[in-house]
Amino acid sequence: MNSIAKETVVPTHYVTGWETWAAHLETRLHQSVHCGQDGLGHLEEHLSAGTRELQRQALERAAQAKADATPPHCPVCGKPLTRRQRNQARTVTTRFGPVRIRRTRGWCSRCKLWRFPADVALRLDATGAASPAVQEAAALLVAQMPAAEAAAILQRLTGIECCPATLEREARRQGERGHAHRDAMNAVFDDWDSLVAAAQRAATKVPAMPFTLVIEIDAWNIRERDGWGETAALTQAGQPPSRWHWVYGATVFRLDQRGQTAGGRPIISERGYVMTRGGVDRLRALLWAEAMRRGLAQAARVLVVADGAVWIWNLVEDRFGEAHQLLDYYHASQHLWAVAAAAHGEGTTEARRWVEPLLEQLRGGHAAKVIRRLEQLELRVTPPVAETVARERQYFQKHRERMGYATAAAQGWPLGSGAMESSCRQYQCRFKRPGQYWSEAGDEALLVLQEYWRNGRWAQLFPHTGCCNPSLN
């Protein structure tokens, strides 16, 4: 303890330097106080600018002290390093400006690799020049807005100058790191013993009373640069690039986590998200893991609400075979409106008069009556209209067992997948801006970052945030 205390004593010239900075800052603040045009914002700007260099120097000294205190042992196997080379300099971009750190490099005879123990102690990546706080800023900003806009906001709020390309590259790197972290975290569900242990951990976070777990599933399109620059050649070869590809997602929450604000707006207090460009199989694995964390093994009932897409119900049968299945009522109503428009004209009074009684029957749990009305209508209309009616009749027959809306309403279950619909729209605000094209690897990296943020697991990627923001753990 005494040796550590001696190493961390602040030299006298540092104290003198701080006093000089403090005096300079007080002078600037005093001048602003007596300037009639300056307000609180001006005082904040002076304080931020006046202490930035002081904070940078303090950070540099603290980082160097931590590097000096790190034992010259391999951070992986713990073996003492040989062939040590001291004072290996490295410059890192931090939230307060660049800091220069000197550390020891050594050879691990067991791992057969050169190691920098101080880099591991400081949580610095082997590649890249950004500190963890700058890495977090890049991940958080670029996951929400284009890199050029993110760079401008980052400089304005923190003073960090970073070109958009560097910021985008850093965000993608953090997303890829999050992807690997998520795979490792989900690996606990791959074998029975780990699965049981994970279910036991989840049991401590769910209510003791019986509850219903709700799962909503949907998908949306994203535009990618596949075949970029080869459009003409691919089209001539009969393989025109589609550009648009599906992003698959789901949300999971307990029914008791669904309520209303004071103003009557529906709200869900806590829920899990999964979103991936990796296909249905990838979604299946991610959703299963997230549902287990949210109490799937403890739920008295599981309810799945979604539209009529075949891939959704195949996924449900595969992983949630015992779940109650409910077709999104609003999607079903759109199919009835399609029949009304074909038979009586789009937006006409006759169409409304015809469809409203059927909607009431559908919501009342009388899907069989609706199907009979469609069968009767099919016999009376002209062939083009009959084709539409037949198609929609088959839709209702296929999903008849998923139309128990009266029972669902009595249970207090959601009749539609609005929570998932809104999630898709929120994601699209980032990924469907004009002129934007994506690569599968690039969009998946940002989808992972948004997932960690929305699921309250941000501190798992950036542990330093947990010390000040326990809610992010």
N, C-alpha and C positions, 0 to 999 in steps of 0.2 A: 504493500500500500504506500509506504514512504517513498519508494523509488518512483512509483507512478506519479505521486504528488510532485516530486522534484521535476519530473519531465514536463509537467503541465503548468508549471509556474510561468506567468506571463512576464517576459522581459520588460525592464524599465522603459526602454525606448518605444515599445508598443503602447504602454500606458500614455507616454507623452504624445505619441501619434494620435491616439484616441482623443486626448484632451484638445489637440489642435483641430481635429475634425469637428469635435463638439462645439468649439468656439466659432468655427467658420459657419457651422449650421445655424447656430443661434443668431449670428449676424444676418444671415439670409432670411431667417424667419422674422427677425425683428424688422427688417426692411419691408417685408411683405405685410406685416401687421399694420404698418403706418402708411401703406399705399392704399389710397381710397378705392382703387379699382380691383384690388385683390380680394378674393373670397376664400372660403374653406378649401375649394379645389386647388387654388394656388398654393396654399399652405401644404396640402397633401403632396403636390408635385415637388415643392422644394424639399420636403422631408424625404421623399423617395429618392430624388436625385442626389441629395446631399449625403445620404447614408449608403448609397449603392457601393461605392468604392471601399468604404469601411467594412461593409458586409463581405465584399469579395476578399479582402485581405484576411478577415477573421476566418472565413471558410477555408482559404488556402492554408492558413496556419493549422487549423484543426485537421484538415485532410492530411497534411504532412505529418502531424503528430500521430495520427492513426496509422499511417503508412510506416512510420518509424517504429511504432509499438507492435507491429505485426511480426510474429516469429517467422524465421526463414524456413518454414516447413511446407511441404506440398499440401495445398488446400484440398486435394482429393484423397490421398492415401495417408497423409500425415508424416511421411518420411522426411527427415532433414534434407534440405537441398544442398547440392555440391556445386562446385565451379561458380560460385556466387559472383555476381557483377552488381556493384552498388551504384547508386545515383543514376539509375536509368530514368530519364525525364519523360514525362507525358503531360500534354496540355489537354484539359477537359473544358468544354463549354458548359457553364452552369447558369443558373437563374440570375446570378449576380455578375456574370462576366467570366472570362477565361481564367482558370487557375492552373498553375504548373506544379506538378507533384513529382518528386524523385523517390524511386523505390528500388528494391532489390530484385534482381532476376537470378534464378537458380535452376539447376538441372535436377530432375527427379529420376534417379536411376531405376526406380520401380516402374513408373509410368512411361519412362523413356520420352519425356517431354520437358520443355522449358516452361517454368512457372513464374508468375508474378503474384505472390501471396497477398500483397497489399491491394492489388486490383480486386481480388475476391473479397477481401475485408471491406472495401469501399463500395462493393457491388457495382463495379465498372465492367462493362462488356469487354471481351478481348478485342473486338473491332468496334469502330464507332467512337466519336469524340464527344458524345452528349452525356451529361450527368443523368442520374435517374429522374430528377425533377424535370429536366428538359425532355427526356424521353417521354415522360408522362404527358407533358404539355403537347408534344407532337401527336401522341396517340389520341388524346382527348379532343384536340381541336380538329385534326384532319378527319377524324371519325364523324364529325358533325358538319364540316364545311369544306369547300375546295381549298387546296393547299395555299394558293396565292392569298386568299382572304384570311386563312389561318395565320400565315406569316405576318400579315399587316397587323392583325389583332394581337398576336404574341408580342410584337415589337412595341405596340402602343401600351399594353398593360404591364409588360415586364422589362422592356428595354432590350430584350434579347433579339439580336439580328440574325435571321436564319433564312436563307433563300428557299422559295417554295419547293424546289426539287429535293433539297436536303431534308426539309420537314416531311415531305411525302414519303421519302425513302425511309426515314426513321419511323414514321407511323406504320408503314408496312412491315418493317422489321419487328416492331413490337406486336403487331397483329399475328405475325408468324410465330412469335414466341408464345403468345396467348393460345394459339392453335395447338402447339405442342403441350402446353400446360394443361389445357382442357382435355386432351387425349389421355394424358397421364392421370388426371383426376378421375376421368370416367372409367379408367382401367379397373377400378375397384369393383365394377359390376360384371367383370368378365368371368369370375369363378364363384362358386357357391359360397365358400367361406367368407370371401370379401363382400359378397352381396348381402349376406346375413348381417355382417358387422355394419355395413352401410345402412341397412334398414333399422338396426338398433340405434344408430346415431340419429337417424331421421325421426325416430319415435320420440326422442327427447324434445323435439321442436314442434310437435303437433299437439293439438288439444286431446285431452283424455276422453272427451265425449265423442260419439260417432259423428263423422263428418263426410261430406261429399266432395270428392276431388273433380274439378271441371277441367277438361282439356279441349281446346279449340285449335283447329288446324286449317291452314290456307296456304296460298302461294301467290307470288307476283312476278312480273317480268323485269329483267335487267338487260341493258344493252351492252354488248361486249365487242371488242375489236378482233374477233376471230376472222381469220382470212383477210386481215387488213392489208390493202394494197394488191390483193389477188382476186378482187371481186370479178373483174372482167374474165379472167382465165377460168375461174371456178364456174361462173355462169355459163361460159361457152362449153365447158365440160359437163354441163348438166347438174352441177353441184353448187348452186348459188348459196352463199353464206346467209344464215338466218338472222344473225346479229342479236336477236332477242332470245333470252334463256330464262328458265324458271329458277326463282329463289324460293325454297321451301321453308316454312316456319310453323311454329306452334306456341301457344301460351298455356300455362298451367297455374291454377289457383284453387284454393278451397272456397266452397260456397259461402262460408261464414266471413270470408274476406271481401265479399261483394256487398256494397251498400250505396248510400247516396250522400252527397254533400248537403249543407244546410239549404242550398238553393234548389235541391232536388235533382242535381245532375248525377247520373250513375258513376260510381267510382269503385276501383278495386284497390284495397289497401296494400296488398303485397302479392306479387305473382312472379313466376319464372318465364323466361323467354328462351327460345332457341330459333336460330335463323341460319340457313346454310345454302350455299350454291352447289353443294356436293352431291345433290340428288336425293331421291326418296330413301334409299338405304341409309344414307348418312343421317338424314332427319330422324329415321326410325331409331337409330342408336342414341342420338343426342336427346331425343324426346323421352326415351325410356329412362335415361340417366337422370334427367331433370325431374321427371315425374317421381322417381324413387326418392330424390332429395326432398320433394315437396309432400311426401307422405303417401305415395301409392300403396305401399305395403300395409299401411295402417288404415286406409280409407274404408269406410263402411260401404260406400258406393262410388263408382267412377262414372262420370257422364262425359261423353264426347259429342261436341256440337260442331258441325261443319256443313259445307255445301255438298252438292251431289257428285263431286269428282270421284271417279272410280279408284284412283290411287290412294285417296284418303281412307276409304273404307276397307281397302285391302290391308293397309297399314294397321288400322284399328283391329281387324280380325286377327292379325299376326301377333300384335303385342298387347292388345287390350280387349281380348275376346269376351270377357265377362262384363264389359262396360255397357251401360245404357247408351244407345245411339239415338241422336236427335238431329234430324235434318234442319238446317237453318230455316226458320219459318219465312224469313224475308226473301230468301232465294226461292223457296217453294211458291210464294205469292207472285214472284216475277214470272214464273212459268204459267200461272193462271192468267196473268195480265197479257202474256204473249198470245194465248188462245183468244182472249177477248178482243185484242187488236186485230187478229187475223179474221175473226168472225164478224166483228161489228165496226172495225175501223179504229185506227190509233187515236186515243184521246177523246172519243165520242161519248155522248151521254148513254147511248145504248150499251157500249162496252162496260161502262161503270155499273149500270143497272144489272148487267148479266153477272159480273164478277164479284160484286160485293156480297151477295148471299153465299157464294161458294167460299169466299175467304172466311166468312163467319162460321161456316160448317167445318172448314179445315182447322181453324183455331179451336173449335169446340171438340175436336177429336173424332170427326166423322169423315175421315179420308175415304172410306168406302163409298159414301154418298157422292163425294166429289168425282170419284172415278166413274161411277154410273152416269153422272151428268155428262162427262166427257164422252163416254161410249155412245150415249144418245145423240149428242151433238155431231159426232163423227158420221152418223148415218144420214144426217139431214143437210150437210153443207156440201159445197162443190168440191171436186177432187183436190185442187190446190190447197184449200183451207183444211180439208180432211187430212191431208198429209201432216200439217202442223198439229192438228188435234191429236192424231195418232201418236206422233212423237212425244207430245207432252203427256198423253195418257200413259204411255209406257214408262215415262219418267216417274209418274206418281205410283204406278203399280210396283216399280222397282224399289221405291223408297217408302212404301206404305207402312212398314213396321217401324220406320223412323219418324213417324208423324204423330206421335202421342202428345200433342201440344196441350190438351186439357190436363192430362196427368202431370206434365212438366210444370204447367202454371200452378197447379195445386201444391206441388213440391217446392215452389219458389225457384225453380231452375231457370236459367236464361233460355229464351226461345230462339235466340240468334247468336251468331258468332261475332257480335259487334266488337268485343274486346280484341279479337284477332284482326278483324278488318281495320280497326284503328291503328294497331301496331304496324300492319303492312304499310298503311299510308304514312306513318311517321318515318319508317325506314326509307320509303320512296322519296321523301323530302330531301334526303342526302344523295340518293343514287340516281334520281331521274331528273337532274337539272339539265337545262338545255345545253346541247353540245358536248355532253359527257359520254365517254365510252370507257369501258372497264375491261380488265382481264380477269379471268376466273380467280387467279391467285391474289390479285389486288383487291377485288371486291370481297373475297372470303376473309382476308386479313382484317378489313374494316368491319365486317359483320361480326367477327369474333370480338373486336374491341367494344362494339356497341353492346354485345351480349353480356360481357363482363360488367360494364357500367350499369346496365339496366337490371342485372341480377344482384347488384350490391356486392360483387366480388372484386371490385377494382383493386382493393388492397392486396389481393392475392398476386396480382401482376406487379403492383408497385407498393411494396411493404411500407415504405416511408409515409404513405398517406394514412395508415392506420394509427400512427402515433398522435395525430391531430384530429382525425375524423373516424371515431369508432363506428359510426353508422355505415361506413363503406366496407367494413369487414365482411 
